[in-house]
Amino acid sequence: MEYSFSIGWLFGGLVIALAGGLIVVFYKQIADNLANGVSSYDHVKLFGVITIVVGLICTANLHVFLLNLLVDLMFHR
């Protein structure tokens, strides 16, 4: 597979990373209103950090490479 840069995925990944950053910044309000409150603060922060990492992977357009690698490993192509 050949790597190719995409402007669309650059902006899409930045939007995903920004959403994850907002989750990390406002984790207390999100946990209080949408989750179980204090017991889920760490879970909401972890979800935000995972979202940031996924956004950065999409920004670099590496998600296609990683998905192809996963499919090749699973189906021995």
PDB file of N, CA, C and O in Angstrom, chain B, residues numbered from 101:
ATOM      1  N   MET B 101       0.835  -1.181   0.000  1.00  0.00           N
ATOM      2  CA  MET B 101       0.000   0.000   0.000  1.00  0.00           C
ATOM      3  C   MET B 101       0.873   1.236   0.000  1.00  0.00           C
ATOM      4  O   MET B 101       1.892   1.300   0.689  1.00  0.00           O
ATOM      5  N   GLU B 102       0.472   2.184  -0.757  1.00  0.00           N
ATOM      6  CA  GLU B 102       1.227   3.431  -0.902  1.00  0.00           C
ATOM      7  C   GLU B 102       0.576   4.524  -0.059  1.00  0.00           C
ATOM      8  O   GLU B 102      -0.647   4.669  -0.058  1.00  0.00           O
ATOM      9  N   TYR B 103       1.391   5.288   0.654  1.00  0.00           N
ATOM     10  CA  TYR B 103       0.876   6.367   1.498  1.00  0.00           C
ATOM     11  C   TYR B 103       0.505   7.556   0.622  1.00  0.00           C
ATOM     12  O   TYR B 103       1.250   7.926  -0.284  1.00  0.00           O
ATOM     13  N   SER B 104      -0.642   8.145   0.896  1.00  0.00           N
ATOM     14  CA  SER B 104      -1.045   9.356   0.175  1.00  0.00           C
ATOM     15  C   SER B 104      -1.648  10.337   1.187  1.00  0.00           C
ATOM     16  O   SER B 104      -2.439   9.960   2.052  1.00  0.00           O
ATOM     17  N   PHE B 105      -1.256  11.586   1.051  1.00  0.00           N
ATOM     18  CA  PHE B 105      -1.742  12.625   1.935  1.00  0.00           C
ATOM     19  C   PHE B 105      -3.086  13.125   1.440  1.00  0.00           C
ATOM     20  O   PHE B 105      -3.307  13.230   0.234  1.00  0.00           O
ATOM     21  N   SER B 106      -3.982  13.435   2.360  1.00  0.00           N
ATOM     22  CA  SER B 106      -5.315  13.907   1.998  1.00  0.00           C
ATOM     23  C   SER B 106      -5.664  15.130   2.848  1.00  0.00           C
ATOM     24  O   SER B 106      -5.609  15.083   4.077  1.00  0.00           O
ATOM     25  N   ILE B 107      -6.020  16.213   2.179  1.00  0.00           N
ATOM     26  CA  ILE B 107      -6.430  17.438   2.881  1.00  0.00           C
ATOM     27  C   ILE B 107      -7.727  17.201   3.659  1.00  0.00           C
ATOM     28  O   ILE B 107      -7.894  17.723   4.761  1.00  0.00           O
ATOM     29  N   GLY B 108      -8.635  16.423   3.091  1.00  0.00           N
ATOM     30  CA  GLY B 108      -9.901  16.144   3.775  1.00  0.00           C
ATOM     31  C   GLY B 108      -9.698  15.426   5.088  1.00  0.00           C
ATOM     32  O   GLY B 108     -10.317  15.777   6.093  1.00  0.00           O
ATOM     33  N   TRP B 109      -8.818  14.401   5.094  1.00  0.00           N
ATOM     34  CA  TRP B 109      -8.548  13.682   6.331  1.00  0.00           C
ATOM     35  C   TRP B 109      -7.755  14.539   7.307  1.00  0.00           C
ATOM     36  O   TRP B 109      -7.861  14.354   8.520  1.00  0.00           O
ATOM     37  N   LEU B 110      -6.962  15.473   6.792  1.00  0.00           N
ATOM     38  CA  LEU B 110      -6.240  16.383   7.681  1.00  0.00           C
ATOM     39  C   LEU B 110      -7.227  17.185   8.519  1.00  0.00           C
ATOM     40  O   LEU B 110      -7.109  17.237   9.743  1.00  0.00           O
ATOM     41  N   PHE B 111      -8.191  17.804   7.869  1.00  0.00           N
ATOM     42  CA  PHE B 111      -9.168  18.614   8.598  1.00  0.00           C
ATOM     43  C   PHE B 111     -10.121  17.742   9.415  1.00  0.00           C
ATOM     44  O   PHE B 111     -10.498  18.112  10.527  1.00  0.00           O
ATOM     45  N   GLY B 112     -10.509  16.592   8.874  1.00  0.00           N
ATOM     46  CA  GLY B 112     -11.367  15.682   9.629  1.00  0.00           C
ATOM     47  C   GLY B 112     -10.689  15.184  10.893  1.00  0.00           C
ATOM     48  O   GLY B 112     -11.312  15.131  11.954  1.00  0.00           O
ATOM     49  N   GLY B 113      -9.422  14.819  10.789  1.00  0.00           N
ATOM     50  CA  GLY B 113      -8.676  14.368  11.962  1.00  0.00           C
ATOM     51  C   GLY B 113      -8.485  15.467  12.981  1.00  0.00           C
ATOM     52  O   GLY B 113      -8.522  15.218  14.186  1.00  0.00           O
ATOM     53  N   LEU B 114      -8.280  16.686  12.504  1.00  0.00           N
ATOM     54  CA  LEU B 114      -8.147  17.805  13.439  1.00  0.00           C
ATOM     55  C   LEU B 114      -9.453  18.071  14.186  1.00  0.00           C
ATOM     56  O   LEU B 114      -9.440  18.421  15.366  1.00  0.00           O
ATOM     57  N   VAL B 115     -10.573  17.904  13.493  1.00  0.00           N
ATOM     58  CA  VAL B 115     -11.878  18.076  14.149  1.00  0.00           C
ATOM     59  C   VAL B 115     -12.084  16.988  15.203  1.00  0.00           C
ATOM     60  O   VAL B 115     -12.581  17.266  16.295  1.00  0.00           O
ATOM     61  N   ILE B 116     -11.703  15.747  14.879  1.00  0.00           N
ATOM     62  CA  ILE B 116     -11.822  14.647  15.840  1.00  0.00           C
ATOM     63  C   ILE B 116     -10.924  14.905  17.050  1.00  0.00           C
ATOM     64  O   ILE B 116     -11.346  14.705  18.189  1.00  0.00           O
ATOM     65  N   ALA B 117      -9.686  15.348  16.809  1.00  0.00           N
ATOM     66  CA  ALA B 117      -8.763  15.642  17.911  1.00  0.00           C
ATOM     67  C   ALA B 117      -9.265  16.816  18.751  1.00  0.00           C
ATOM     68  O   ALA B 117      -9.119  16.808  19.973  1.00  0.00           O
ATOM     69  N   LEU B 118      -9.846  17.812  18.114  1.00  0.00           N
ATOM     70  CA  LEU B 118     -10.411  18.944  18.851  1.00  0.00           C
ATOM     71  C   LEU B 118     -11.579  18.496  19.724  1.00  0.00           C
ATOM     72  O   LEU B 118     -11.712  18.944  20.862  1.00  0.00           O
ATOM     73  N   ALA B 119     -12.425  17.614  19.196  1.00  0.00           N
ATOM     74  CA  ALA B 119     -13.539  17.095  19.999  1.00  0.00           C
ATOM     75  C   ALA B 119     -13.017  16.323  21.206  1.00  0.00           C
ATOM     76  O   ALA B 119     -13.558  16.448  22.305  1.00  0.00           O
ATOM     77  N   GLY B 120     -11.973  15.528  21.008  1.00  0.00           N
ATOM     78  CA  GLY B 120     -11.371  14.819  22.133  1.00  0.00           C
ATOM     79  C   GLY B 120     -10.768  15.765  23.148  1.00  0.00           C
ATOM     80  O   GLY B 120     -10.867  15.533  24.353  1.00  0.00           O
ATOM     81  N   GLY B 121     -10.144  16.828  22.675  1.00  0.00           N
ATOM     82  CA  GLY B 121      -9.587  17.830  23.576  1.00  0.00           C
ATOM     83  C   GLY B 121     -10.669  18.511  24.394  1.00  0.00           C
ATOM     84  O   GLY B 121     -10.478  18.776  25.581  1.00  0.00           O
ATOM     85  N   LEU B 122     -11.798  18.796  23.770  1.00  0.00           N
ATOM     86  CA  LEU B 122     -12.905  19.401  24.516  1.00  0.00           C
ATOM     87  C   LEU B 122     -13.476  18.438  25.545  1.00  0.00           C
ATOM     88  O   LEU B 122     -13.901  18.860  26.620  1.00  0.00           O
ATOM     89  N   ILE B 123     -13.489  17.145  25.227  1.00  0.00           N
ATOM     90  CA  ILE B 123     -13.945  16.153  26.199  1.00  0.00           C
ATOM     91  C   ILE B 123     -13.017  16.140  27.407  1.00  0.00           C
ATOM     92  O   ILE B 123     -13.473  16.067  28.548  1.00  0.00           O
ATOM     93  N   VAL B 124     -11.693  16.212  27.147  1.00  0.00           N
ATOM     94  CA  VAL B 124     -10.733  16.198  28.261  1.00  0.00           C
ATOM     95  C   VAL B 124     -10.861  17.462  29.101  1.00  0.00           C
ATOM     96  O   VAL B 124     -10.751  17.402  30.326  1.00  0.00           O
ATOM     97  N   VAL B 125     -11.090  18.593  28.466  1.00  0.00           N
ATOM     98  CA  VAL B 125     -11.190  19.853  29.210  1.00  0.00           C
ATOM     99  C   VAL B 125     -12.466  19.905  30.058  1.00  0.00           C
ATOM    100  O   VAL B 125     -12.433  20.355  31.204  1.00  0.00           O
ATOM    101  N   PHE B 126     -13.579  19.449  29.500  1.00  0.00           N
ATOM    102  CA  PHE B 126     -14.864  19.542  30.195  1.00  0.00           C
ATOM    103  C   PHE B 126     -15.332  18.183  30.714  1.00  0.00           C
ATOM    104  O   PHE B 126     -16.529  17.896  30.706  1.00  0.00           O
ATOM    105  N   TYR B 127     -14.401  17.348  31.161  1.00  0.00           N
ATOM    106  CA  TYR B 127     -14.762  15.987  31.571  1.00  0.00           C
ATOM    107  C   TYR B 127     -15.685  15.962  32.784  1.00  0.00           C
ATOM    108  O   TYR B 127     -16.536  15.079  32.883  1.00  0.00           O
ATOM    109  N   LYS B 128     -15.540  16.903  33.702  1.00  0.00           N
ATOM    110  CA  LYS B 128     -16.389  16.885  34.905  1.00  0.00           C
ATOM    111  C   LYS B 128     -17.849  17.161  34.554  1.00  0.00           C
ATOM    112  O   LYS B 128     -18.748  16.469  35.032  1.00  0.00           O
ATOM    113  N   GLN B 129     -18.077  18.163  33.727  1.00  0.00           N
ATOM    114  CA  GLN B 129     -19.446  18.479  33.331  1.00  0.00           C
ATOM    115  C   GLN B 129     -20.055  17.345  32.518  1.00  0.00           C
ATOM    116  O   GLN B 129     -21.228  17.018  32.698  1.00  0.00           O
ATOM    117  N   ILE B 130     -19.271  16.738  31.622  1.00  0.00           N
ATOM    118  CA  ILE B 130     -19.779  15.639  30.811  1.00  0.00           C
ATOM    119  C   ILE B 130     -20.111  14.439  31.690  1.00  0.00           C
ATOM    120  O   ILE B 130     -21.157  13.813  31.522  1.00  0.00           O
ATOM    121  N   ALA B 131     -19.218  14.117  32.627  1.00  0.00           N
ATOM    122  CA  ALA B 131     -19.463  12.971  33.508  1.00  0.00           C
ATOM    123  C   ALA B 131     -20.657  13.217  34.419  1.00  0.00           C
ATOM    124  O   ALA B 131     -21.441  12.301  34.668  1.00  0.00           O
ATOM    125  N   ASP B 132     -20.805  14.427  34.913  1.00  0.00           N
ATOM    126  CA  ASP B 132     -21.937  14.721  35.797  1.00  0.00           C
ATOM    127  C   ASP B 132     -23.266  14.649  35.053  1.00  0.00           C
ATOM    128  O   ASP B 132     -24.260  14.176  35.604  1.00  0.00           O
ATOM    129  N   ASN B 133     -23.293  15.115  33.805  1.00  0.00           N
ATOM    130  CA  ASN B 133     -24.551  15.184  33.070  1.00  0.00           C
ATOM    131  C   ASN B 133     -24.877  13.934  32.260  1.00  0.00           C
ATOM    132  O   ASN B 133     -26.050  13.600  32.096  1.00  0.00           O
ATOM    133  N   LEU B 134     -23.867  13.238  31.752  1.00  0.00           N
ATOM    134  CA  LEU B 134     -24.138  12.111  30.869  1.00  0.00           C
ATOM    135  C   LEU B 134     -23.751  10.761  31.439  1.00  0.00           C
ATOM    136  O   LEU B 134     -24.236   9.735  30.963  1.00  0.00           O
ATOM    137  N   ALA B 135     -22.895  10.732  32.441  1.00  0.00           N
ATOM    138  CA  ALA B 135     -22.434   9.463  33.009  1.00  0.00           C
ATOM    139  C   ALA B 135     -22.854   9.380  34.473  1.00  0.00           C
ATOM    140  O   ALA B 135     -23.817  10.026  34.887  1.00  0.00           O
ATOM    141  N   ASN B 136     -22.137   8.592  35.243  1.00  0.00           N
ATOM    142  CA  ASN B 136     -22.512   8.364  36.641  1.00  0.00           C
ATOM    143  C   ASN B 136     -21.872   9.335  37.619  1.00  0.00           C
ATOM    144  O   ASN B 136     -21.856   9.066  38.820  1.00  0.00           O
ATOM    145  N   GLY B 137     -21.351  10.445  37.145  1.00  0.00           N
ATOM    146  CA  GLY B 137     -20.780  11.429  38.051  1.00  0.00           C
ATOM    147  C   GLY B 137     -19.333  11.138  38.391  1.00  0.00           C
ATOM    148  O   GLY B 137     -18.542  10.782  37.517  1.00  0.00           O
ATOM    149  N   VAL B 138     -18.984  11.289  39.669  1.00  0.00           N
ATOM    150  CA  VAL B 138     -17.603  11.207  40.133  1.00  0.00           C
ATOM    151  C   VAL B 138     -16.971   9.858  39.803  1.00  0.00           C
ATOM    152  O   VAL B 138     -15.775   9.795  39.518  1.00  0.00           O
ATOM    153  N   SER B 139     -17.742   8.793  39.836  1.00  0.00           N
ATOM    154  CA  SER B 139     -17.172   7.466  39.595  1.00  0.00           C
ATOM    155  C   SER B 139     -16.694   7.282  38.157  1.00  0.00           C
ATOM    156  O   SER B 139     -15.935   6.353  37.883  1.00  0.00           O
ATOM    157  N   SER B 140     -17.113   8.131  37.248  1.00  0.00           N
ATOM    158  CA  SER B 140     -16.732   7.947  35.854  1.00  0.00           C
ATOM    159  C   SER B 140     -15.850   9.077  35.312  1.00  0.00           C
ATOM    160  O   SER B 140     -15.686   9.187  34.097  1.00  0.00           O
ATOM    161  N   TYR B 141     -15.284   9.911  36.176  1.00  0.00           N
ATOM    162  CA  TYR B 141     -14.402  10.989  35.713  1.00  0.00           C
ATOM    163  C   TYR B 141     -13.231  10.425  34.908  1.00  0.00           C
ATOM    164  O   TYR B 141     -12.921  10.915  33.822  1.00  0.00           O
ATOM    165  N   ASP B 142     -12.588   9.400  35.447  1.00  0.00           N
ATOM    166  CA  ASP B 142     -11.428   8.826  34.759  1.00  0.00           C
ATOM    167  C   ASP B 142     -11.814   8.176  33.445  1.00  0.00           C
ATOM    168  O   ASP B 142     -11.047   8.232  32.484  1.00  0.00           O
ATOM    169  N   HIS B 143     -12.983   7.563  33.381  1.00  0.00           N
ATOM    170  CA  HIS B 143     -13.428   6.937  32.141  1.00  0.00           C
ATOM    171  C   HIS B 143     -13.670   7.975  31.044  1.00  0.00           C
ATOM    172  O   HIS B 143     -13.325   7.753  29.884  1.00  0.00           O
ATOM    173  N   VAL B 144     -14.252   9.086  31.412  1.00  0.00           N
ATOM    174  CA  VAL B 144     -14.520  10.147  30.432  1.00  0.00           C
ATOM    175  C   VAL B 144     -13.204  10.757  29.948  1.00  0.00           C
ATOM    176  O   VAL B 144     -13.052  11.029  28.757  1.00  0.00           O
ATOM    177  N   LYS B 145     -12.250  10.976  30.861  1.00  0.00           N
ATOM    178  CA  LYS B 145     -10.936  11.500  30.450  1.00  0.00           C
ATOM    179  C   LYS B 145     -10.222  10.516  29.540  1.00  0.00           C
ATOM    180  O   LYS B 145      -9.611  10.926  28.553  1.00  0.00           O
ATOM    181  N   LEU B 146     -10.286   9.217  29.851  1.00  0.00           N
ATOM    182  CA  LEU B 146      -9.666   8.204  29.009  1.00  0.00           C
ATOM    183  C   LEU B 146     -10.292   8.189  27.621  1.00  0.00           C
ATOM    184  O   LEU B 146      -9.580   8.083  26.622  1.00  0.00           O
ATOM    185  N   PHE B 147     -11.614   8.295  27.547  1.00  0.00           N
ATOM    186  CA  PHE B 147     -12.295   8.366  26.259  1.00  0.00           C
ATOM    187  C   PHE B 147     -11.829   9.579  25.468  1.00  0.00           C
ATOM    188  O   PHE B 147     -11.645   9.490  24.254  1.00  0.00           O
ATOM    189  N   GLY B 148     -11.636  10.704  26.131  1.00  0.00           N
ATOM    190  CA  GLY B 148     -11.149  11.909  25.454  1.00  0.00           C
ATOM    191  C   GLY B 148      -9.737  11.730  24.920  1.00  0.00           C
ATOM    192  O   GLY B 148      -9.445  12.154  23.802  1.00  0.00           O
ATOM    193  N   VAL B 149      -8.857  11.111  25.697  1.00  0.00           N
ATOM    194  CA  VAL B 149      -7.478  10.888  25.247  1.00  0.00           C
ATOM    195  C   VAL B 149      -7.447   9.913  24.075  1.00  0.00           C
ATOM    196  O   VAL B 149      -6.692  10.114  23.124  1.00  0.00           O
ATOM    197  N   ILE B 150      -8.261   8.857  24.133  1.00  0.00           N
ATOM    198  CA  ILE B 150      -8.334   7.910  23.012  1.00  0.00           C
ATOM    199  C   ILE B 150      -8.850   8.613  21.766  1.00  0.00           C
ATOM    200  O   ILE B 150      -8.369   8.346  20.665  1.00  0.00           O
ATOM    201  N   THR B 151      -9.813   9.502  21.920  1.00  0.00           N
ATOM    202  CA  THR B 151     -10.344  10.261  20.785  1.00  0.00           C
ATOM    203  C   THR B 151      -9.270  11.166  20.189  1.00  0.00           C
ATOM    204  O   THR B 151      -9.198  11.307  18.968  1.00  0.00           O
ATOM    205  N   ILE B 152      -8.446  11.775  21.015  1.00  0.00           N
ATOM    206  CA  ILE B 152      -7.347  12.608  20.515  1.00  0.00           C
ATOM    207  C   ILE B 152      -6.363  11.768  19.707  1.00  0.00           C
ATOM    208  O   ILE B 152      -5.927  12.193  18.637  1.00  0.00           O
ATOM    209  N   VAL B 153      -6.007  10.587  20.201  1.00  0.00           N
ATOM    210  CA  VAL B 153      -5.061   9.718  19.491  1.00  0.00           C
ATOM    211  C   VAL B 153      -5.648   9.276  18.150  1.00  0.00           C
ATOM    212  O   VAL B 153      -4.944   9.277  17.140  1.00  0.00           O
ATOM    213  N   VAL B 154      -6.922   8.902  18.129  1.00  0.00           N
ATOM    214  CA  VAL B 154      -7.568   8.513  16.869  1.00  0.00           C
ATOM    215  C   VAL B 154      -7.593   9.696  15.904  1.00  0.00           C
ATOM    216  O   VAL B 154      -7.378   9.519  14.705  1.00  0.00           O
ATOM    217  N   GLY B 155      -7.851  10.893  16.413  1.00  0.00           N
ATOM    218  CA  GLY B 155      -7.844  12.085  15.565  1.00  0.00           C
ATOM    219  C   GLY B 155      -6.478  12.351  14.958  1.00  0.00           C
ATOM    220  O   GLY B 155      -6.378  12.722  13.788  1.00  0.00           O
ATOM    221  N   LEU B 156      -5.428  12.165  15.742  1.00  0.00           N
ATOM    222  CA  LEU B 156      -4.075  12.373  15.212  1.00  0.00           C
ATOM    223  C   LEU B 156      -3.708  11.312  14.179  1.00  0.00           C
ATOM    224  O   LEU B 156      -3.021  11.610  13.202  1.00  0.00           O
ATOM    225  N   ILE B 157      -4.159  10.079  14.388  1.00  0.00           N
ATOM    226  CA  ILE B 157      -3.917   9.031  13.397  1.00  0.00           C
ATOM    227  C   ILE B 157      -4.650   9.352  12.103  1.00  0.00           C
ATOM    228  O   ILE B 157      -4.103   9.163  11.017  1.00  0.00           O
ATOM    229  N   CYS B 158      -5.873   9.833  12.207  1.00  0.00           N
ATOM    230  CA  CYS B 158      -6.623  10.213  11.001  1.00  0.00           C
ATOM    231  C   CYS B 158      -6.011  11.442  10.331  1.00  0.00           C
ATOM    232  O   CYS B 158      -6.024  11.548   9.104  1.00  0.00           O
ATOM    233  N   THR B 159      -5.479  12.364  11.117  1.00  0.00           N
ATOM    234  CA  THR B 159      -4.844  13.560  10.547  1.00  0.00           C
ATOM    235  C   THR B 159      -3.657  13.174   9.676  1.00  0.00           C
ATOM    236  O   THR B 159      -3.449  13.764   8.616  1.00  0.00           O
ATOM    237  N   ALA B 160      -2.885  12.199  10.108  1.00  0.00           N
ATOM    238  CA  ALA B 160      -1.722  11.751   9.336  1.00  0.00           C
ATOM    239  C   ALA B 160      -2.108  10.763   8.244  1.00  0.00           C
ATOM    240  O   ALA B 160      -1.241  10.297   7.505  1.00  0.00           O
ATOM    241  N   ASN B 161      -3.397  10.433   8.127  1.00  0.00           N
ATOM    242  CA  ASN B 161      -3.924   9.506   7.135  1.00  0.00           C
ATOM    243  C   ASN B 161      -3.308   8.111   7.296  1.00  0.00           C
ATOM    244  O   ASN B 161      -3.086   7.406   6.312  1.00  0.00           O
ATOM    245  N   LEU B 162      -3.039   7.729   8.525  1.00  0.00           N
ATOM    246  CA  LEU B 162      -2.478   6.413   8.802  1.00  0.00           C
ATOM    247  C   LEU B 162      -3.546   5.377   9.138  1.00  0.00           C
ATOM    248  O   LEU B 162      -3.231   4.195   9.274  1.00  0.00           O
ATOM    249  N   HIS B 163      -4.797   5.796   9.274  1.00  0.00           N
ATOM    250  CA  HIS B 163      -5.849   4.858   9.627  1.00  0.00           C
ATOM    251  C   HIS B 163      -6.055   3.809   8.538  1.00  0.00           C
ATOM    252  O   HIS B 163      -6.357   2.658   8.852  1.00  0.00           O
ATOM    253  N   VAL B 164      -5.902   4.172   7.281  1.00  0.00           N
ATOM    254  CA  VAL B 164      -6.059   3.214   6.180  1.00  0.00           C
ATOM    255  C   VAL B 164      -4.962   2.159   6.253  1.00  0.00           C
ATOM    256  O   VAL B 164      -5.229   0.972   6.069  1.00  0.00           O
ATOM    257  N   PHE B 165      -3.744   2.581   6.518  1.00  0.00           N
ATOM    258  CA  PHE B 165      -2.627   1.649   6.652  1.00  0.00           C
ATOM    259  C   PHE B 165      -2.855   0.679   7.807  1.00  0.00           C
ATOM    260  O   PHE B 165      -2.643  -0.525   7.662  1.00  0.00           O
ATOM    261  N   LEU B 166      -3.284   1.201   8.949  1.00  0.00           N
ATOM    262  CA  LEU B 166      -3.513   0.348  10.124  1.00  0.00           C
ATOM    263  C   LEU B 166      -4.659  -0.625   9.898  1.00  0.00           C
ATOM    264  O   LEU B 166      -4.577  -1.779  10.320  1.00  0.00           O
ATOM    265  N   LEU B 167      -5.734  -0.180   9.235  1.00  0.00           N
ATOM    266  CA  LEU B 167      -6.851  -1.079   8.952  1.00  0.00           C
ATOM    267  C   LEU B 167      -6.452  -2.162   7.960  1.00  0.00           C
ATOM    268  O   LEU B 167      -6.856  -3.314   8.116  1.00  0.00           O
ATOM    269  N   ASN B 168      -5.667  -1.816   6.940  1.00  0.00           N
ATOM    270  CA  ASN B 168      -5.179  -2.825   5.994  1.00  0.00           C
ATOM    271  C   ASN B 168      -4.276  -3.833   6.688  1.00  0.00           C
ATOM    272  O   ASN B 168      -4.355  -5.029   6.406  1.00  0.00           O
ATOM    273  N   LEU B 169      -3.424  -3.369   7.587  1.00  0.00           N
ATOM    274  CA  LEU B 169      -2.552  -4.262   8.334  1.00  0.00           C
ATOM    275  C   LEU B 169      -3.372  -5.221   9.195  1.00  0.00           C
ATOM    276  O   LEU B 169      -3.057  -6.409   9.265  1.00  0.00           O
ATOM    277  N   LEU B 170      -4.409  -4.722   9.844  1.00  0.00           N
ATOM    278  CA  LEU B 170      -5.269  -5.551  10.672  1.00  0.00           C
ATOM    279  C   LEU B 170      -6.002  -6.602   9.845  1.00  0.00           C
ATOM    280  O   LEU B 170      -6.084  -7.763  10.246  1.00  0.00           O
ATOM    281  N   VAL B 171      -6.529  -6.203   8.702  1.00  0.00           N
ATOM    282  CA  VAL B 171      -7.246  -7.152   7.839  1.00  0.00           C
ATOM    283  C   VAL B 171      -6.284  -8.202   7.302  1.00  0.00           C
ATOM    284  O   VAL B 171      -6.639  -9.379   7.238  1.00  0.00           O
ATOM    285  N   ASP B 172      -5.074  -7.803   6.916  1.00  0.00           N
ATOM    286  CA  ASP B 172      -4.085  -8.766   6.436  1.00  0.00           C
ATOM    287  C   ASP B 172      -3.711  -9.776   7.515  1.00  0.00           C
ATOM    288  O   ASP B 172      -3.527 -10.958   7.224  1.00  0.00           O
ATOM    289  N   LEU B 173      -3.600  -9.319   8.746  1.00  0.00           N
ATOM    290  CA  LEU B 173      -3.282 -10.231   9.841  1.00  0.00           C
ATOM    291  C   LEU B 173      -4.421 -11.192  10.146  1.00  0.00           C
ATOM    292  O   LEU B 173      -4.187 -12.357  10.465  1.00  0.00           O
ATOM    293  N   MET B 174      -5.652 -10.706  10.049  1.00  0.00           N
ATOM    294  CA  MET B 174      -6.800 -11.540  10.385  1.00  0.00           C
ATOM    295  C   MET B 174      -7.108 -12.573   9.293  1.00  0.00           C
ATOM    296  O   MET B 174      -7.461 -13.709   9.608  1.00  0.00           O
ATOM    297  N   PHE B 175      -6.981 -12.199   8.025  1.00  0.00           N
ATOM    298  CA  PHE B 175      -7.377 -13.078   6.941  1.00  0.00           C
ATOM    299  C   PHE B 175      -6.210 -13.640   6.151  1.00  0.00           C
ATOM    300  O   PHE B 175      -6.422 -14.286   5.126  1.00  0.00           O
ATOM    301  N   HIS B 176      -4.992 -13.413   6.597  1.00  0.00           N
ATOM    302  CA  HIS B 176      -3.773 -13.967   6.001  1.00  0.00           C
ATOM    303  C   HIS B 176      -3.718 -13.748   4.492  1.00  0.00           C
ATOM    304  O   HIS B 176      -3.481 -14.680   3.723  1.00  0.00           O
ATOM    305  N   ARG B 177      -3.939 -12.513   4.087  1.00  0.00           N
ATOM    306  CA  ARG B 177      -3.884 -12.190   2.652  1.00  0.00           C
ATOM    307  C   ARG B 177      -2.476 -11.971   2.207  1.00  0.00           C
ATOM    308  O   ARG B 177      -2.237 -11.690   1.033  1.00  0.00           O
TER     309      ARG B 177
END
